[in-house]
Amino acid sequence: MASTIRTLFTSLAALSVTYTNTRGDSVTVKGLDLNKLQTTMTTASLPIRSLLPTESWGSEGSSLERISVGVASPGALMNWNVTDLMLHEAVGQDRGIMTVLPDLVLYCGAYVDMILTSATGALSSGMTMTGLSVAAGIYEYPLGSGNAFYGVECTSSWSELLN
């Protein structure tokens, strides 16, 4: 059986995260698959989610995906991490992180609801979600650009048994 990791990225990108912000507005955040990632972000395109094969996208830099392979009869157990980076707005566009934190926390809750619901369905075909971490903060995108955004980094861990 071939790995379905690429399908997982596409499936996650196809999902939208919808939440009600602190002003009472419904906000829908769409995802960008690996082949649609942007090298620059405009205010008009925000908020947006980028699906990334990295473990960290913060200001300290990113690292390439670490893939663990264990030999299990009759196949190999693959462990994957997928980073789903939501960029909310550019730093300096508002009065500071304290004004956007409430909306970022609302997004975190909506993201967790979305992925937990989806992980038990078609999203996880052939895979099992083994972990999820969610962190609101300031992220540079793309790395090395000096462009800082308020956002949320969601990292999901998945196991896949290959035959």
C-alpha positions as CSV (number, residue, x, y, z in Angstrom):
1,M,0.0,0.0,0.0
2,A,1.4,3.4,-0.9
3,S,1.3,6.2,1.6
4,T,-1.7,8.5,1.7
5,I,0.2,11.5,3.2
6,R,-0.2,13.7,0.1
7,T,-4.0,13.0,0.2
8,L,-4.1,14.0,3.9
9,F,-2.6,17.4,3.0
10,T,-5.1,17.9,0.2
11,S,-8.0,16.8,2.4
12,L,-7.0,19.2,5.2
13,A,-6.6,22.1,2.8
14,A,-10.0,21.5,1.4
15,L,-11.6,21.9,4.8
16,S,-12.7,25.4,6.0
17,V,-12.6,26.6,9.6
18,T,-15.5,28.8,10.6
19,Y,-15.9,30.7,13.8
20,T,-17.7,33.8,15.2
21,N,-15.3,36.6,16.1
22,T,-15.6,38.9,19.0
23,R,-17.5,41.4,16.9
24,G,-20.1,38.8,16.2
25,D,-19.1,38.3,12.5
26,S,-18.8,34.8,11.0
27,V,-15.3,34.2,9.7
28,T,-14.4,31.4,7.3
29,V,-10.8,30.5,6.9
30,K,-9.9,28.5,3.8
31,G,-6.8,26.4,3.4
32,L,-4.0,26.3,0.8
33,D,-2.6,23.0,-0.3
34,L,1.1,22.5,-0.9
35,N,0.9,23.3,-4.6
36,K,-1.0,26.6,-3.9
37,L,1.3,28.1,-1.2
38,Q,1.9,31.8,-1.6
39,T,5.3,33.5,-1.3
40,T,3.7,36.8,-0.2
41,M,0.5,37.5,1.7
42,T,-1.7,40.5,1.0
43,T,-4.1,41.9,3.6
44,A,-7.0,41.0,1.2
45,S,-6.1,37.3,1.3
46,L,-6.2,37.1,5.1
47,P,-7.1,35.2,7.1
48,I,-5.7,32.1,5.3
49,R,-4.4,28.7,6.3
50,S,-1.2,27.2,4.7
51,L,-0.6,23.4,5.0
52,L,3.1,22.9,5.5
53,P,5.4,19.8,5.8
54,T,7.4,21.4,8.6
55,E,7.3,21.1,12.4
56,S,7.8,24.7,13.3
57,W,7.1,27.9,11.4
58,G,7.9,30.5,14.2
59,S,10.5,33.2,14.1
60,E,13.2,30.8,15.2
61,G,12.9,29.0,11.8
62,S,11.4,25.9,10.5
63,S,12.7,22.4,10.4
64,L,12.1,19.8,7.7
65,E,9.7,17.1,8.5
66,R,11.1,14.3,10.6
67,I,9.8,10.9,9.4
68,S,10.0,8.0,11.7
69,V,9.9,4.5,10.2
70,G,9.4,1.5,12.4
71,V,9.4,-2.1,11.0
72,A,6.2,-3.8,11.8
73,S,5.2,-7.0,10.3
74,P,3.9,-6.9,7.5
75,G,4.8,-3.3,6.9
76,A,6.3,-0.1,8.2
77,L,4.7,2.4,10.6
78,M,5.0,5.9,9.4
79,N,4.7,8.9,11.7
80,W,3.8,12.2,10.1
81,N,3.4,15.8,11.4
82,V,1.4,18.3,9.4
83,T,1.6,22.0,10.3
84,D,-1.5,24.1,9.5
85,L,-0.5,27.7,9.8
86,M,-3.3,30.3,9.9
87,L,-2.3,33.9,9.3
88,H,-4.9,36.2,10.8
89,E,-3.5,39.7,10.1
90,A,-0.2,41.5,9.7
91,V,1.5,42.7,12.8
92,G,1.0,46.5,13.1
93,Q,-2.3,46.4,11.3
94,D,-4.2,46.5,14.6
95,R,-3.4,47.9,18.1
96,G,-1.4,44.8,19.1
97,I,-1.6,41.2,19.9
98,M,-3.9,41.8,22.9
99,T,-6.6,43.0,20.6
100,V,-6.4,39.9,18.3
101,L,-5.8,37.2,21.0
102,P,-9.5,36.7,21.7
103,D,-10.2,36.0,18.0
104,L,-7.2,33.7,17.8
105,V,-8.5,31.7,20.8
106,L,-11.9,31.4,19.2
107,Y,-10.2,30.2,16.0
108,C,-8.3,27.6,18.1
109,G,-11.5,26.2,19.4
110,A,-13.1,26.0,16.0
111,Y,-10.0,24.4,14.5
112,V,-10.0,21.7,17.2
113,D,-13.7,21.0,16.6
114,M,-13.1,20.8,12.8
115,I,-10.1,18.4,12.9
116,L,-11.5,16.1,15.6
117,T,-14.8,15.8,13.7
118,S,-12.9,15.2,10.4
119,A,-10.3,12.9,11.8
120,T,-12.9,10.3,12.5
121,G,-14.3,10.4,9.0
122,A,-13.0,10.4,5.4
123,L,-10.0,12.8,6.2
124,S,-8.1,10.0,8.0
125,S,-8.5,7.2,5.5
126,G,-5.7,4.8,6.3
127,M,-4.3,7.1,9.0
128,T,-4.9,7.6,12.7
129,M,-4.5,11.0,14.3
130,T,-2.2,10.6,17.4
131,G,-1.8,14.1,18.6
132,L,-2.7,17.8,18.1
133,S,-1.1,21.0,19.4
134,V,-2.4,24.5,18.8
135,A,-0.4,27.7,19.5
136,A,-1.4,31.3,19.0
137,G,1.4,33.8,18.4
138,I,3.4,35.9,16.0
139,Y,4.7,34.1,12.9
140,E,7.1,35.1,10.1
141,Y,5.9,34.2,6.6
142,P,7.6,33.3,4.5
143,L,10.6,32.6,6.6
144,G,13.4,35.1,6.2
145,S,11.0,37.8,4.8
146,G,10.7,39.8,7.9
147,N,6.9,39.8,7.4
148,A,5.2,39.1,10.8
149,F,1.6,38.0,11.2
150,Y,-0.6,37.2,14.2
151,G,-1.8,33.7,13.7
152,V,-2.2,30.1,15.0
153,E,0.0,27.2,14.3
154,C,-1.8,23.8,14.5
155,T,0.4,20.7,14.3
156,S,-1.3,17.4,14.0
157,S,0.5,14.0,14.3
158,W,-0.6,11.0,12.2
159,S,0.4,7.3,12.1
160,E,0.0,5.3,9.0
161,L,0.7,1.5,8.6
162,L,2.1,0.7,5.2
163,N,1.7,-2.9,3.9
